[in-house]
């Protein structure tokens, strides 16, 4: 990055993309304007927390998205311009949806970091992303799952916009180095008749059965991808799901863009949701379940997640990103490696030797999903390739 003003950094989930951004910013902080782009508001808020707690210098923090924050914020181009013109060491956190507002503000940008950069290949975001590659003095794209195209110019193989690949990290090196753990794919057989009319009841019973099956797991923390916001709402309001989880000793969080964020039965803002998630993730013995629909699969760093349960079929990028949520080291393993109590990469000595990716299966469905996700796991963690998708 010191030798190139633009380029791609391809690093598997958990490999330290945020750390790279922070260290690069530390080395280039001199009354500059820096922009960090995230796919979702929740991730933008998490990145903000990571940056401001890691950098000792005084930063003037600004958020350019529609979410609530304690910092100065706006999506109006003139207000963004005014803040930048009246402050130094400005760091702006935004989303791909709101990036156009920063482009329209006309401000000069010294460095921009695109987190989960594959999102920028979407037709609705590419205009702003390509504009930023011309506006920013330094421009870097971070992802674990690059998207390419041979049909149009939005793909990340268009080096005129995305630059060359500066770094492509092998997941096997991260495992051997004690940075991440490998995933394991598990089938969870269910004997239930499924139809679109009873989907909420079917998925509720599946979750209850699965949680009962792992209830002896010490401090289980389970991320569950649901088929839709509507089905999740019916699972929670029309079945015994919440009471069963409570009886089993589990706290419950759920978040969708349609209905918002909840901690147990209380609706909260995203900041409180994120803080709760972070706090509970650090508690070794804490047991909780997180339901989400297409919000927590990308980028969110939750310490200690032990399982992910897929109640819907995901595309290649979503599947790879979801796997990434559970392959982060257990807090105690990370500490023991740092203290040389256990050697890095010797998984049988880890408290959490692998991340559990669970697929419900029935005689009529599930097998193809398991085969597809196993191919992805083999490609990344056995053969050492990054996941490549097409846009």
C-alpha positions as CSV (number, residue, x, y, z in Angstrom):
1,X,0.0,0.0,0.0
2,X,3.0,2.3,0.6
3,X,4.0,1.7,-3.0
4,X,0.6,1.9,-4.7
5,X,-2.1,4.5,-4.5
6,X,-4.8,2.1,-5.5
7,X,-5.4,-1.6,-5.3
8,X,-7.1,-4.6,-3.9
9,X,-6.4,-6.4,-0.6
10,X,-7.9,-9.9,-0.6
11,X,-7.9,-11.4,2.9
12,X,-10.2,-14.2,4.2
13,X,-12.6,-13.3,6.9
14,X,-10.9,-12.9,10.3
15,X,-7.5,-12.3,8.7
16,X,-7.1,-8.7,9.8
17,X,-8.5,-6.4,7.1
18,X,-9.6,-3.8,9.7
19,X,-6.1,-3.9,11.3
20,X,-4.5,-3.2,8.0
21,X,-6.7,-0.2,7.4
22,X,-6.0,1.2,10.9
23,X,-2.2,0.7,10.6
24,X,-2.2,2.4,7.2
25,X,-4.2,5.3,8.5
26,X,-1.8,5.7,11.5
27,X,1.1,5.9,9.1
28,X,-0.6,8.5,6.9
29,X,-2.5,10.7,9.4
30,X,-1.6,14.3,8.8
31,X,-4.6,16.6,8.9
32,X,-6.1,14.4,6.2
33,X,-9.6,13.5,5.2
34,X,-10.2,9.7,5.3
35,X,-13.4,7.8,4.3
36,X,-14.3,4.3,5.3
37,X,-17.1,2.6,3.4
38,X,-19.1,-0.3,4.7
39,X,-22.1,-2.3,3.3
40,X,-24.3,-1.7,6.3
41,X,-24.9,0.9,9.0
42,X,-24.2,-1.6,11.8
43,X,-20.8,-2.4,10.3
44,X,-20.0,1.3,9.8
45,X,-20.6,1.8,13.5
46,X,-18.5,-1.2,14.4
47,X,-15.6,0.0,12.2
48,X,-15.9,3.4,13.9
49,X,-15.5,1.8,17.3
50,X,-12.5,-0.2,16.1
51,X,-10.8,2.9,14.6
52,X,-11.3,5.4,17.4
53,X,-10.3,2.9,20.1
54,X,-7.1,2.0,18.2
55,X,-5.8,5.4,17.2
56,X,-4.4,7.8,19.9
57,X,-4.5,10.9,17.7
58,X,-7.4,13.2,18.0
59,X,-9.9,12.4,15.2
60,X,-12.9,14.4,14.1
61,X,-15.4,11.7,13.4
62,X,-18.4,12.1,11.0
63,X,-21.0,9.6,9.9
64,X,-22.6,10.0,6.5
65,X,-25.5,7.5,6.6
66,X,-29.1,7.5,7.9
67,X,-28.3,5.6,11.1
68,X,-28.3,7.1,14.6
69,X,-24.9,7.9,16.1
70,X,-23.4,10.0,18.9
71,X,-21.1,11.6,16.4
72,X,-21.8,14.4,14.0
73,X,-23.7,13.0,11.0
74,X,-25.6,14.0,7.9
75,X,-26.3,12.8,4.4
76,X,-26.6,16.3,3.0
77,X,-23.7,17.1,0.7
78,X,-23.4,20.8,1.9
79,X,-23.3,19.8,5.5
80,X,-20.6,17.1,4.8
81,X,-18.6,19.8,2.9
82,X,-19.0,22.3,5.8
83,X,-17.8,19.8,8.4
84,X,-14.7,18.9,6.4
85,X,-13.8,22.5,5.7
86,X,-14.0,23.4,9.4
87,X,-12.1,20.5,10.9
88,X,-8.8,18.7,10.6
89,X,-8.0,14.9,10.8
90,X,-11.5,14.1,9.6
91,X,-12.6,10.5,9.4
92,X,-15.9,9.8,7.7
93,X,-17.8,6.5,8.1
94,X,-20.4,5.9,5.4
95,X,-22.2,3.1,3.5
96,X,-22.3,2.2,-0.2
97,X,-25.9,3.5,-0.2
98,X,-24.8,7.0,1.0
99,X,-21.4,7.2,-0.8
100,X,-23.0,9.3,-3.6
101,X,-23.6,12.0,-1.0
102,X,-19.9,12.3,-0.3
103,X,-19.2,12.4,-4.1
104,X,-21.8,15.2,-4.4
105,X,-20.2,17.2,-1.6
106,X,-17.1,17.8,-3.7
107,X,-14.7,17.4,-0.8
108,X,-11.0,16.4,-1.4
109,X,-10.3,12.9,0.0
110,X,-6.8,11.7,0.9
111,X,-7.5,8.1,1.6
112,X,-10.6,5.9,1.2
113,X,-11.0,2.3,2.4
114,X,-13.7,0.1,0.9
115,X,-14.7,-2.7,3.3
116,X,-16.4,-5.7,1.8
117,X,-15.5,-4.1,-1.5
118,X,-17.4,-6.7,-3.7
119,X,-20.5,-4.7,-2.8
120,X,-19.2,-1.9,-5.0
121,X,-19.7,-4.0,-8.1
122,X,-23.5,-3.6,-7.8
123,X,-25.0,-1.5,-10.6
124,X,-26.5,1.0,-8.1
125,X,-23.2,1.5,-6.3
126,X,-20.6,1.3,-9.0
127,X,-21.0,4.9,-10.3
128,X,-20.0,6.3,-6.9
129,X,-17.2,3.7,-6.4
130,X,-15.7,4.5,-9.8
131,X,-16.0,8.3,-9.1
132,X,-14.1,7.8,-5.8
133,X,-11.3,6.0,-7.6
134,X,-10.7,9.3,-9.5
135,X,-11.4,11.6,-6.5
136,X,-9.3,10.0,-3.7
137,X,-5.6,10.4,-3.7
138,X,-5.3,6.8,-2.2
139,X,-7.9,4.2,-2.8
140,X,-8.0,0.6,-1.4
141,X,-10.5,-2.2,-1.7
142,X,-10.7,-4.9,0.9
143,X,-12.7,-8.1,0.6
144,X,-12.6,-11.9,1.1
145,X,-14.8,-12.6,-1.9
146,X,-13.9,-10.5,-5.0
147,X,-16.5,-10.3,-7.8
148,X,-15.4,-10.3,-11.4
149,X,-17.2,-9.9,-14.7
150,X,-16.4,-10.5,-18.4
151,X,-19.7,-9.0,-19.5
152,X,-19.4,-5.4,-18.2
153,X,-16.8,-3.1,-16.6
154,X,-18.1,-3.3,-13.0
155,X,-16.1,-6.4,-12.1
156,X,-13.1,-6.2,-9.9
157,X,-11.0,-7.5,-12.8
158,X,-11.3,-4.0,-14.2
159,X,-8.0,-2.7,-13.0
160,X,-8.7,0.9,-14.2
161,X,-11.2,1.2,-11.4
162,X,-10.1,-1.3,-8.8
163,X,-6.4,-1.4,-9.3
164,X,-4.2,-4.5,-9.2
165,X,-4.3,-7.1,-6.4
166,X,-1.8,-5.9,-3.9
167,X,-2.2,-8.9,-1.5
168,X,-4.0,-12.2,-1.8
169,X,-3.8,-14.1,1.5
170,X,-4.0,-17.9,1.7
171,X,-6.5,-19.1,4.4
172,X,-4.2,-22.0,5.3
173,X,-1.5,-19.5,6.4
174,X,-4.0,-17.8,8.6
175,X,-5.0,-21.1,10.2
176,X,-1.4,-22.2,10.7
177,X,-0.5,-18.7,12.1
178,X,-3.2,-18.8,14.7
179,X,-5.4,-16.1,13.2
180,X,-8.5,-18.1,12.3
181,X,-9.8,-21.7,12.6
182,X,-11.3,-23.9,9.9
183,X,-15.0,-24.5,9.6
184,X,-16.7,-27.9,9.7
185,X,-19.9,-28.6,7.8
186,X,-22.6,-30.5,9.6
187,X,-25.9,-32.0,8.6
188,X,-28.8,-31.6,11.0
189,X,-31.5,-34.1,9.9
190,X,-35.1,-33.0,10.4
191,X,-38.3,-35.1,10.0
192,X,-40.8,-32.3,9.3
193,X,-43.1,-31.7,6.3
194,X,-42.2,-28.3,4.8
195,X,-44.4,-26.0,2.8
196,X,-44.5,-22.3,2.3
197,X,-47.7,-22.2,4.4
198,X,-46.1,-23.6,7.5
199,X,-42.6,-22.3,7.0
200,X,-42.5,-20.3,10.2
201,X,-43.6,-23.3,12.3
202,X,-41.2,-25.6,10.5
203,X,-38.2,-23.3,11.0
204,X,-39.2,-22.7,14.6
205,X,-39.3,-26.4,15.4
206,X,-36.0,-26.9,13.6
207,X,-34.3,-24.2,15.7
208,X,-35.7,-25.6,18.9
209,X,-34.6,-29.1,18.1
210,X,-31.1,-27.9,17.1
211,X,-30.6,-25.8,20.2
212,X,-31.7,-28.7,22.4
213,X,-29.1,-30.9,20.6
214,X,-26.2,-28.6,21.5
215,X,-27.4,-27.6,24.9
216,X,-24.4,-29.3,26.5
217,X,-22.1,-27.1,24.5
218,X,-20.4,-24.7,26.9
219,X,-21.3,-21.1,26.1
220,X,-23.0,-21.8,22.7
221,X,-23.4,-18.7,20.6
222,X,-25.5,-19.4,17.5
223,X,-26.0,-17.2,14.4
224,X,-29.1,-18.1,12.5
225,X,-29.9,-17.0,8.9
226,X,-33.6,-16.8,8.4
227,X,-35.5,-17.0,5.0
228,X,-37.2,-13.6,5.4
229,X,-38.1,-10.9,7.9
230,X,-41.8,-11.9,7.7
231,X,-41.0,-15.5,8.5
232,X,-38.8,-14.5,11.4
233,X,-41.6,-12.3,12.8
234,X,-44.1,-15.2,12.6
235,X,-41.5,-17.6,14.2
236,X,-41.2,-15.2,17.2
237,X,-44.8,-14.1,17.6
238,X,-46.8,-17.3,16.6
239,X,-44.7,-20.1,18.1
240,X,-43.2,-21.1,21.4
241,X,-39.7,-20.4,20.1
242,X,-38.8,-17.6,22.5
243,X,-40.1,-19.3,25.6
244,X,-38.3,-22.6,24.7
245,X,-35.0,-20.7,24.2
246,X,-35.5,-18.9,27.5
247,X,-36.2,-22.2,29.3
248,X,-32.9,-23.6,27.8
249,X,-31.0,-20.6,29.2
250,X,-30.5,-18.7,26.0
251,X,-30.7,-14.9,25.5
252,X,-32.2,-13.9,22.1
253,X,-31.2,-11.2,19.7
254,X,-32.7,-10.5,16.3
255,X,-32.3,-7.9,13.6
256,X,-33.8,-7.2,10.2
257,X,-33.8,-4.0,8.2
258,X,-37.6,-4.2,8.1
259,X,-38.4,-4.6,11.8
260,X,-35.3,-3.3,13.5
261,X,-33.2,-4.7,16.3
262,X,-34.3,-6.5,19.5
263,X,-32.5,-7.7,22.6
264,X,-34.8,-10.4,24.0
265,X,-38.2,-8.8,23.7
266,X,-37.0,-5.2,23.9
267,X,-36.6,-3.1,20.7
268,X,-33.3,-1.2,20.8
269,X,-31.3,1.1,18.5
270,X,-28.5,-0.4,16.5
271,X,-25.8,1.1,18.7
272,X,-27.3,-0.7,21.8
273,X,-27.7,-3.9,19.8
274,X,-24.1,-3.8,18.6
275,X,-22.8,-3.0,22.2
276,X,-24.9,-5.9,23.6
277,X,-23.6,-8.3,20.9
278,X,-20.0,-7.3,21.6
279,X,-20.4,-7.6,25.4
280,X,-22.1,-11.0,25.3
281,X,-19.6,-12.3,22.7
282,X,-16.8,-11.6,25.2
283,X,-18.5,-13.6,28.0
284,X,-17.3,-17.2,27.7
285,X,-20.2,-18.8,29.5
286,X,-22.9,-16.7,27.9
287,X,-25.4,-18.6,25.7
288,X,-27.3,-16.7,23.1
289,X,-29.0,-17.0,19.7
290,X,-28.9,-14.3,17.0
291,X,-31.5,-14.3,14.2
292,X,-30.9,-12.1,11.2
293,X,-31.9,-11.7,7.6
294,X,-29.0,-10.5,5.4
295,X,-27.5,-8.1,7.9
296,X,-24.9,-9.9,10.0
297,X,-23.3,-12.1,7.3
298,X,-20.8,-9.5,6.2
299,X,-18.0,-8.1,8.3
300,X,-19.6,-8.1,11.7
301,X,-17.0,-9.2,14.3
302,X,-18.6,-11.2,17.1
303,X,-16.2,-12.9,19.4
304,X,-17.0,-16.4,20.3
305,X,-19.7,-17.4,17.8
306,X,-19.7,-21.2,17.9
307,X,-22.3,-22.2,15.3
308,X,-24.2,-20.8,12.3
309,X,-27.5,-22.4,11.3
310,X,-28.6,-21.8,7.7
311,X,-32.4,-21.8,7.3
312,X,-32.2,-20.5,3.8
313,X,-30.1,-21.1,0.7
314,X,-27.4,-18.5,0.2
315,X,-25.4,-17.4,-2.8
316,X,-21.7,-18.0,-2.9
317,X,-20.6,-14.7,-1.4
318,X,-23.2,-14.8,1.3
319,X,-22.3,-18.4,2.2
320,X,-18.6,-17.6,2.3
321,X,-19.2,-14.5,4.4
322,X,-21.5,-16.5,6.8
323,X,-18.9,-19.1,7.3
324,X,-16.5,-16.3,8.2
325,X,-18.6,-15.4,11.2
326,X,-17.7,-18.6,13.1
327,X,-14.1,-19.1,12.2
328,X,-12.7,-16.5,14.6
329,X,-10.6,-17.7,17.5
330,X,-12.0,-18.1,21.0
331,X,-10.8,-15.4,23.2
332,X,-8.9,-17.8,25.5
333,X,-7.2,-19.5,22.5
334,X,-6.0,-16.2,21.2
335,X,-4.6,-15.3,24.6
336,X,-3.0,-18.7,25.1
337,X,-1.3,-18.4,21.6
338,X,0.0,-14.9,22.4
339,X,1.4,-16.2,25.7
340,X,3.0,-19.2,24.0
341,X,0.9,-21.5,26.2
342,X,-0.3,-23.4,23.1
343,X,1.4,-23.3,19.6
344,X,-0.5,-21.6,16.8
345,X,-2.2,-24.0,14.4
346,X,-2.3,-27.0,16.7
347,X,-6.1,-27.2,16.6
348,X,-6.5,-30.1,19.0
349,X,-5.2,-27.9,21.8
350,X,-7.7,-25.1,21.1
351,X,-10.8,-24.6,23.3
352,X,-12.6,-23.9,20.0
353,X,-10.8,-25.9,17.3
354,X,-13.3,-25.2,14.4
355,X,-16.4,-23.3,13.6
356,X,-19.7,-25.2,13.2
357,X,-21.7,-24.6,10.0
358,X,-25.0,-26.5,10.3
359,X,-27.4,-27.2,7.4
360,X,-30.9,-28.7,8.2
361,X,-31.5,-31.7,5.9
362,X,-34.5,-33.7,4.9
363,X,-34.9,-36.5,2.4
364,X,-36.3,-33.8,0.0
365,X,-33.8,-31.0,0.5
366,X,-30.5,-29.9,2.1
367,X,-28.1,-32.3,0.4
368,X,-27.3,-30.1,-2.5
369,X,-26.7,-27.1,-0.1
370,X,-24.2,-29.2,1.9
371,X,-22.4,-30.3,-1.2
372,X,-22.2,-26.7,-2.4
373,X,-20.9,-25.3,0.9
374,X,-18.4,-28.1,1.2
375,X,-17.0,-27.2,-2.2
376,X,-16.5,-23.6,-1.0
377,X,-14.8,-24.8,2.2
378,X,-12.5,-27.1,0.3
379,X,-11.7,-24.3,-2.2
380,X,-10.8,-21.8,0.5
381,X,-9.4,-23.9,3.4
382,X,-7.9,-26.9,1.7
383,X,-6.8,-25.7,-1.7
384,X,-6.0,-22.1,-0.5
385,X,-8.0,-20.2,-3.1
386,X,-10.2,-17.2,-2.4
387,X,-13.9,-17.4,-3.3
388,X,-14.5,-15.8,-6.7
389,X,-18.0,-14.8,-7.7
390,X,-19.5,-13.2,-10.8
391,X,-21.5,-10.0,-10.9
